[in-house]
Amino acid sequence: MFTHVMIGSNDLDRSRAFYDATFAALGGEPGEMDARGRLIYAHEGGRLMITKPIDGQPATAANGGTIGIAAESPDRVRAWHEAGAKHGGTAIESPPAERPNGSFVAYLRDPDGNKLTARSKPTR
């Protein structure tokens, strides 16, 4: 359904450190900067793009928004959460855990306040 997700950042170097670490924990590659100054991550058919807002105003996190990132296993979810917390992210909600539907999830806010979740498929 979606081709990509684009979020704003006030500090692309800080975002790169955070997202390079969290995507590496999921088995992904470091981001690449395109000619327009956008940081781009491609992983398992999806694209996450990070940019300074084109209107020149400060980037802010979406109130009520969450970006979900697929992980292949609970161990990858835990690694993603740990890498994010070590690279400027903030652990939020509950610690990484299995949900009643069997999926394993963790939540972080990135350095700009965007809410993220990594989740593995249900094991049951």
Contacts in CASP RR format, 6 or more apart in sequence:
PFRMAT RR
TARGET T0000
AUTHOR 0000-0000-0000
METHOD contacts of the structure
MODEL  1
MFTHVMIGSNDLDRSRAFYDATFAALGGEPGEMDARGRLIYAHEGGRLMI
TKPIDGQPATAANGGTIGIAAESPDRVRAWHEAGAKHGGTAIESPPAERP
NGSFVAYLRDPDGNKLTARSKPTR
2 46 0 8 1.000
3 47 0 8 1.000
4 46 0 8 1.000
4 47 0 8 1.000
4 48 0 8 1.000
4 49 0 8 1.000
5 47 0 8 1.000
5 48 0 8 1.000
5 49 0 8 1.000
5 67 0 8 1.000
6 38 0 8 1.000
6 49 0 8 1.000
6 50 0 8 1.000
6 51 0 8 1.000
7 48 0 8 1.000
7 49 0 8 1.000
7 50 0 8 1.000
7 51 0 8 1.000
7 59 0 8 1.000
7 67 0 8 1.000
7 110 0 8 1.000
7 112 0 8 1.000
7 114 0 8 1.000
8 50 0 8 1.000
8 51 0 8 1.000
8 52 0 8 1.000
8 53 0 8 1.000
8 59 0 8 1.000
8 112 0 8 1.000
8 114 0 8 1.000
9 15 0 8 1.000
9 39 0 8 1.000
9 50 0 8 1.000
9 51 0 8 1.000
9 52 0 8 1.000
9 59 0 8 1.000
9 111 0 8 1.000
9 112 0 8 1.000
10 52 0 8 1.000
10 58 0 8 1.000
10 59 0 8 1.000
10 112 0 8 1.000
11 111 0 8 1.000
11 112 0 8 1.000
12 33 0 8 1.000
12 37 0 8 1.000
12 39 0 8 1.000
12 50 0 8 1.000
12 51 0 8 1.000
12 52 0 8 1.000
14 88 0 8 1.000
14 111 0 8 1.000
15 39 0 8 1.000
15 50 0 8 1.000
15 110 0 8 1.000
15 111 0 8 1.000
15 112 0 8 1.000
16 30 0 8 1.000
16 31 0 8 1.000
16 39 0 8 1.000
17 87 0 8 1.000
17 88 0 8 1.000
18 84 0 8 1.000
18 87 0 8 1.000
18 88 0 8 1.000
18 89 0 8 1.000
18 110 0 8 1.000
18 111 0 8 1.000
19 31 0 8 1.000
19 39 0 8 1.000
19 41 0 8 1.000
19 48 0 8 1.000
19 50 0 8 1.000
19 110 0 8 1.000
20 30 0 8 1.000
20 31 0 8 1.000
20 87 0 8 1.000
21 83 0 8 1.000
21 84 0 8 1.000
21 86 0 8 1.000
21 87 0 8 1.000
22 69 0 8 1.000
22 80 0 8 1.000
22 83 0 8 1.000
22 84 0 8 1.000
22 87 0 8 1.000
22 108 0 8 1.000
22 116 0 8 1.000
22 118 0 8 1.000
23 29 0 8 1.000
23 30 0 8 1.000
23 31 0 8 1.000
23 41 0 8 1.000
23 43 0 8 1.000
24 30 0 8 1.000
24 83 0 8 1.000
25 76 0 8 1.000
25 79 0 8 1.000
25 80 0 8 1.000
25 82 0 8 1.000
25 83 0 8 1.000
25 84 0 8 1.000
26 43 0 8 1.000
26 69 0 8 1.000
26 71 0 8 1.000
26 72 0 8 1.000
26 76 0 8 1.000
26 79 0 8 1.000
26 80 0 8 1.000
26 118 0 8 1.000
27 43 0 8 1.000
27 76 0 8 1.000
28 41 0 8 1.000
28 43 0 8 1.000
29 41 0 8 1.000
29 42 0 8 1.000
29 43 0 8 1.000
31 39 0 8 1.000
31 40 0 8 1.000
31 41 0 8 1.000
32 39 0 8 1.000
32 40 0 8 1.000
33 39 0 8 1.000
33 40 0 8 1.000
34 40 0 8 1.000
36 51 0 8 1.000
37 51 0 8 1.000
37 52 0 8 1.000
38 49 0 8 1.000
38 50 0 8 1.000
38 51 0 8 1.000
39 49 0 8 1.000
39 50 0 8 1.000
39 51 0 8 1.000
40 47 0 8 1.000
40 48 0 8 1.000
40 49 0 8 1.000
40 50 0 8 1.000
41 47 0 8 1.000
41 48 0 8 1.000
41 49 0 8 1.000
41 50 0 8 1.000
43 69 0 8 1.000
44 70 0 8 1.000
48 67 0 8 1.000
48 69 0 8 1.000
52 59 0 8 1.000
53 59 0 8 1.000
59 112 0 8 1.000
60 112 0 8 1.000
61 109 0 8 1.000
61 112 0 8 1.000
61 113 0 8 1.000
61 114 0 8 1.000
61 115 0 8 1.000
62 114 0 8 1.000
62 115 0 8 1.000
64 115 0 8 1.000
65 115 0 8 1.000
66 107 0 8 1.000
66 115 0 8 1.000
66 116 0 8 1.000
66 117 0 8 1.000
67 114 0 8 1.000
67 115 0 8 1.000
67 116 0 8 1.000
67 117 0 8 1.000
68 116 0 8 1.000
68 117 0 8 1.000
68 118 0 8 1.000
68 119 0 8 1.000
69 80 0 8 1.000
69 116 0 8 1.000
69 117 0 8 1.000
69 118 0 8 1.000
69 119 0 8 1.000
70 118 0 8 1.000
70 119 0 8 1.000
70 120 0 8 1.000
71 77 0 8 1.000
71 80 0 8 1.000
71 104 0 8 1.000
71 118 0 8 1.000
71 119 0 8 1.000
71 120 0 8 1.000
72 120 0 8 1.000
73 104 0 8 1.000
73 120 0 8 1.000
74 96 0 8 1.000
74 98 0 8 1.000
74 104 0 8 1.000
74 120 0 8 1.000
74 123 0 8 1.000
76 118 0 8 1.000
76 120 0 8 1.000
77 96 0 8 1.000
77 104 0 8 1.000
77 105 0 8 1.000
77 106 0 8 1.000
77 118 0 8 1.000
77 119 0 8 1.000
77 120 0 8 1.000
78 96 0 8 1.000
78 106 0 8 1.000
80 106 0 8 1.000
80 108 0 8 1.000
80 118 0 8 1.000
81 91 0 8 1.000
81 96 0 8 1.000
81 106 0 8 1.000
81 108 0 8 1.000
81 118 0 8 1.000
84 108 0 8 1.000
85 91 0 8 1.000
85 108 0 8 1.000
88 110 0 8 1.000
88 111 0 8 1.000
89 108 0 8 1.000
89 109 0 8 1.000
89 110 0 8 1.000
89 111 0 8 1.000
90 108 0 8 1.000
90 109 0 8 1.000
90 113 0 8 1.000
91 106 0 8 1.000
91 107 0 8 1.000
91 108 0 8 1.000
92 107 0 8 1.000
92 108 0 8 1.000
92 109 0 8 1.000
92 115 0 8 1.000
93 107 0 8 1.000
94 107 0 8 1.000
95 106 0 8 1.000
96 104 0 8 1.000
96 105 0 8 1.000
96 106 0 8 1.000
97 104 0 8 1.000
97 105 0 8 1.000
97 106 0 8 1.000
98 104 0 8 1.000
98 123 0 8 1.000
99 105 0 8 1.000
101 122 0 8 1.000
102 122 0 8 1.000
102 123 0 8 1.000
102 124 0 8 1.000
103 119 0 8 1.000
103 120 0 8 1.000
103 121 0 8 1.000
103 122 0 8 1.000
104 119 0 8 1.000
104 120 0 8 1.000
104 123 0 8 1.000
105 117 0 8 1.000
105 118 0 8 1.000
105 119 0 8 1.000
105 120 0 8 1.000
106 117 0 8 1.000
106 118 0 8 1.000
106 119 0 8 1.000
107 115 0 8 1.000
107 116 0 8 1.000
107 117 0 8 1.000
108 115 0 8 1.000
108 116 0 8 1.000
108 117 0 8 1.000
109 115 0 8 1.000
109 116 0 8 1.000
110 116 0 8 1.000
END
